[in-house]
Amino acid sequence: MHYFQLLGWLACVAYSTVPAFWLMIHPFADRWREQRRSPYFVLLPAWMAMWAAFALCTRPWRVALVYHANWSWIAGLVLFTTGLSIHSQALKHFSAKQLGGVPELHRANRDQRLITTGIRSRVRHPVYLAYLCEMLGLSIGTGLAVCWALTAFAIATGAAMIGAEDTELEKRFGEEYRAYRSAVPAVFPRMSASRQL
């Protein structure tokens, strides 16, 4: 059980920094595109530094439990596997370059497609929904206060990051993205695919 809690804490540390990583990109996309050198030489070390900083800051509370219940692992596992399934669907029709932010960071990149099919016909940001399910699954399963705190932090920064991403996508895709945004919810999916797309 101790190892599961340790892995849950470390996974939540990594997940919780994802919105902060993207907040380094979306509001500054134009500036990153102007750089001659790849932005990843700055962004990836900065992201790894965030992991280390978050791990060090939360380490004292890595064993503090909100509750302890064996059933919580069942509920947590259901949510976590739901997140993995959403991740799998989100990667269909979505290139590795798109997932890694290459279109946002490199002006010369030709992979400038707005994907609105598959799971993206029900939710605009399925990867973030997957992260949310996985973090909630880890928080419920472990019962660790630190996992719940990191999940709350990720939700707060994730809301800001989604706003920044929507703004950046609207700049790139214009009216096409505005129509998509008005038809499809950001994170909480509609049950049926949007017919307006």
N, C-alpha and C positions, 0 to 999 in steps of 0.2 A: 504493500500500500504506500509505503514511504516513497518508493521509486516512481510510482504513478503520479503522486503528488508533486515530486520534483520535476518530472517531465511535463506535467500540466502547467506548473509555474513557468518553466523555461519557454514552453510553447506560447503561453499568454504574453510573456515578455516580447517575443518576436512578433506575434500578431498585433500587439498593441502599438507597435511602432510603424505599422504599414500606413495608416493615415498621415502620420508625420512625414514619412518618406515622400508621399505624393503631394503633401503641402509644400515640400521643397521644389516640386516640379510645376504643378499647374499654374500657380499665380505668376511664375517667372518663366513660363515656356518660351516667350519671345526672346528673353535674354539668353536662355540656354541654347537656343537655335543659332544665336550669333557667335557662339564660342567656336574657335577653330578646333580645339581639343575636345575629345568626347566628354560630355558632362558626367559620365559614369565614373571617371577618375576622381571626381569630387563626391558624387552622390552615394556610391556604394560604400566607401570608407566612412562617410558621415552616417549612413544607416547602420553599419556595424558598430560604430561608436555609440549610437543610440541604444542598441541591444545591450552593450556592456554597461552603459550608464543606468538603464532601467533595471538591469539585473542587480547591480550594486545598490541602487536606491531601495529596491524592494526586498533585498535579501533578508533583512532582519525579520520580516513578516512572512517568510516563505512557509512557515509551519503553523501559523495562526489560523485556527479553524473557526468558521462561522457555525458549522454544524458537522456532525459525523453520522452518516447513515449509509448503509450498504446499498439500499435501493437507489440512491442518488447516481450510482455508476450506470444503472440501467437507463435512467432518463438522460444522463449525460451522453451515453453512447449513442442513443437514438438521435439526439441533436447533432452530435459530432458527425455521425455517418450521413445525416441529412446534408450537412455542410459539405462533406466530401462529394456527395452526389450532385449538389448544385455546382460545385467546382468543376466536376467532370462535364456537365452540360454547358457551363460557361466557356469552356475551352474549345467547344465545337465551333467551327467557322470563325475562330479568333486566332490569329497568328501569334507566335512567340514574341515577335517584334511588337505587336499591339499590346500584349500582356506586359512586356517590359518597358513600355512607354517610348519606344523609338519614334513613333510619329509625332509625339509631343516635343521631343528633344532635338531631332535632326531635320532641318529644313529640306534637305535633298531626298529624304525618305519618300518613296512613292506609295507606300502602303497606307493610303489615306481613304479608308472605307468606313462608313458608318454601318455597323452591323445591327440590324433590327429584327433578325429572324431567330428561330429557336427560343431559348429561354429569354432572350432579350426582347421578345415580343410581349413578355409578361412583366419584366422588371429591367430597368435601365442599367443597374449596377449589380449583376448577380455575383460577381466575385466578392464584393463587400458583404452581400447577404450571406455568402458561404462562410466568410471569416467570422461574421457575427454568430452564426449557428455553431461554428466550431469553438469559439471562445465561450459562448454560453454553455455548451456541452462540457467543456473543461471546468468551468466555474461550478456548475451544478455537480459534476462528478466528484471533483476534489473537495468541494466545500471550503476551499481556502479563501480567506478574506482578500489576499493579495490578487487572486485571479478575478474576483468580483471587482476589485478596485481597478485593475488593468482593463477589464471589459468596459467599465463605466468611462474610463479615460478614452478608450478606443471609440466608443459611441460618440462622445463629445467632439473629439477631433475628427472623427469620420463624417459627422454632419457638416463641419466646416469644409472638409476636403471634398465632399460631394458637391457642395455649392461652387467651389473653385473649379472642379472638373467640369461641371455643367457650363460654367462661363467659358472655359477654354474650348470645349467642344462646340459651343455655339459660335465662337469666333471662327473655328475651322470649317464648320459645316453649314452655318447660317440658318436659313429657313427650314431646311431639311431637319436639323436638330431641334429647332423650336417646335415643329409639328410633332416630332417623336417625343419630346419631353412633355408636351401637353397630353399626349395619348397614353403614355406608359409611366407607371409610378417608379420612383427612384429605387427603393429598397424592398418594400413590402409588396410582393407580386400580386397581380390580379389572377384570378383562377383560370380565365380563358385568354387566349391571345388577342391582342388588340386588332380590331378590324379596320382601324383608321390608317394603318401603315401600308 
